[in-house]
Amino acid sequence: MSCNPVAGDVKKSVQITFLKCGGVTVGTGMHHVTMDGAGAFQFIRTWTALARGESPPTVPPFHDRTLLRSRSPPHVPFEHPVYSPCYLNGAPRPFVTRVYAVPPKLLADIRSQCAPGASTYCAVTAHLWRAMCVARGLPADGDTRLRVPANIRQRLRPQLPAAYFGNAIVRDLVTVKVGEVLSQPLGFVAERIKRAVSRVDDAYVRSVIDYLEVESEKGSQAARGQFMPESDLWVVSWLGMPIYDADFGWGRPGFVAPAQMFGSGTAYVTQGPDKDDPIKVLFALEPEYLQTFEKAFYGE
């Protein structure tokens, strides 16, 4: 079994909305089983190039999913609690999504508190995690968990082909005490995130694939329709992705974002259309926590 089987009934949709101001929005719906963010933007780049009258890419999409099939017999040397439904025991809660710019000065301050090797994702996520814990007033002795998705295309040995089209994302889980997130230096939190991302290597990925195969054979189902508890956070990185290459011939888009957030506590870290634009964080949170969160996030 592959960790990303092709769905038998995959539905895609496109919606065009013309705004009174003269702008146009293009919305797409894609099944995450068939493709991840990298695959989606690969598709959109090809689609928009054809719309501009350009030739299709010389390297076609690579669809061989057997590269991510399980071993026989499966071997699971690592624990994978991030895939366990027991950590998705939160109740559905109303939430709103806001876009928070991270100005260069704030980003420089955040990064200065972290070790030189900390990525922008690790530094910004650590800062976001701390602000979330403050906003929700979480007890210091309780656990808080961060779900970290990792693109495995270049982590496997051998690497997946550059044009691999599918879902090549696995998750890891970082668990720390709320008190540590709040009291330890920001670099401590960023280092814990970096460690989780770094350990996703070929051995870890193969263990995830085999774990999902074993669970599937047991009849286990993914925790669908369940939500993270208030103590938890899930942060996806779109940094480095060509999200603003979607030019249908009208020019580059002014704003690109997910149309749907997967419940309160989910976030995306993105870049603007130009390299000098500030980093943006799209964050879904309960409305009653917004004011406190914004003060903590911007250091007010």
Summary of the structure (lengths in Angstrom):
residues: 300
radius of gyration: 19.9
end to end distance: 50.5
largest distance: 59.1
contacts: 835
relative contact order: 0.20
helix: 32%
strand: 20%
